[in-house]
């Protein structure tokens, strides 16, 4: 296992590039920036009255049940997307752009963005894999040069520009490697994540990096001798 901090940013980038990865996958919340954009967007849009009072009331109660352990991670992440049923996708994308630029651009880890740019320059196929709603991730990935076609996030079907409640996928936990193998078709050479919900994705990668890891993932990373990386200002 290797462990690096922001002071050794270049060695991290160099160590990844030295592997000549052809496919790299990145979790987003907590990995590419600090904080949970999916959770924050959910709260932000409820407070702004984006959703009807009825749906907002249900959503708040449902999230309280999730925090109490009565609703699974997969169900909650899926429902955070499904509750947009009936809205115009272009409106949700506009709101996502406004939200991310106001609240999360300043939270991006510069060294992780640099790593992605360097990988792309080297010809590596770079994908974002997240359980956050696809619209917020699509807007966020514009800051990393990752196209919509390279995003696997929580998503529903959209018909004639109108959002439905028919789930396509919720890439969380085991759902992350399942989505990668189903859509991309092969395991990644390198994978980057920060929580236990990324562990299954990291397990199938040739080179795994726990970025800004939660304690549970940090313990697993030490057991499995995965690289641990602390972006600037994150190590306690």
Secondary structure, DSSP 8 states (H G I E B T S, - for coil): --EE-GGGHHHHHHHHHTTT-SEEEE--BTTTBSS-HHHHHHHHHHHTT-S-HHHHHHHHHHHHHHHTTSS-HHHHHHHHHHTTTTSBHHHHHHHHHHHHHHHTGGGB-HHHHHHHHHHHHTT-EEEEEEEEEHHHHHHHHTTTT--GGGEEEEEEEEETTEEEEEEEE--STHHHHHHIIIII-S--SEEEESSGGGHHHHHTSSEEEEES--HHHHHHHHHHT-EEE--TTT--
